[in-house]
Amino acid sequence: MIDVTVRDEVALITLDRPDKLNALTAAMRTDLAAAVREHGRNSRGIVVTGTGRAFSSGEDINQAVGRSLVDEVELFHDMTRAVLETRVPVVGAINGLAVGGAAEWTLCFDARIGTPAAEYFLPENHLGLSISNAAGYLLPRLVGGRALRLVLDSTRMSAADALALGLLDEIVAQEALVAAAIARVHRWSAPGTATAVHLALLRPPLAEVERAFAAETEAAKQVEASGLAQEGMSRFLNRPRS
């Protein structure tokens, strides 16, 4: 489900469920937070990528039906918390489609490098779901006042659009993606750099992120209690397939 290797002193975390577009089960989200915490202590940095044509299609909705939406959202929150607690650079190597909670997880990364096939898709609003990963706080930090429109429109963005908005920092060829992400970590963690202190100074303050988590947990309670969430997931699962 996830694969972790160490390459040139950098932990490479790969979402490895390509037949399901790397959809994130509850167990995978728990494992991702644990892997980030472990390698955030003993590596020069972390690179996160996906296998196949998607970075990740987000929450595994097939598994989520009937589960507590609050529990599902809080597993995403802990993935973001784990990244922000590290003292090493965390770089996303966005190889393809990044959807929902998986796309929102990348908002806390220190850099996001994509390929021409990378896409960002925030479908929650039209599924009756609520955003997570402190996206209510982190998305406006990256895209400013456009954040509300991106969420309300359930926007799907090409790599070029994501680059223009600030969701991606760079676009490279698919075959160069992981190497480019590792090179970014090496550049930022070279001997003599003060990267650890600047991560602490310039990353989103964890106290602000925790407030966003709390607000998003409350939002999840609201859409769950209203029935919107289960209706939306059922609509998604029963949609016509071409």
Secondary structure, 3 states (H helix, E strand, C coil): CEEEEEECCEEEEEECCHHHCCCECHHHHHHHHHHHHHHHHHCCEEEEEECCCEEECCECHHHHCCCCHHHHHHHHHHHHHHHHHCCCCEEEEECCEEEHHHHHHHHHCCEEEECCCCEEECCHHHHCCCCCCCHHHHHHHHHHHHHHHHHHCCCEEEHHHHHHHCCCCEECCHHHHHHHHHHHHHHHCCCCCCHHHHHHHHCCCHHHHHHHHHHHHHHHHHHHHHCHHHHHHHHHHCCCCC
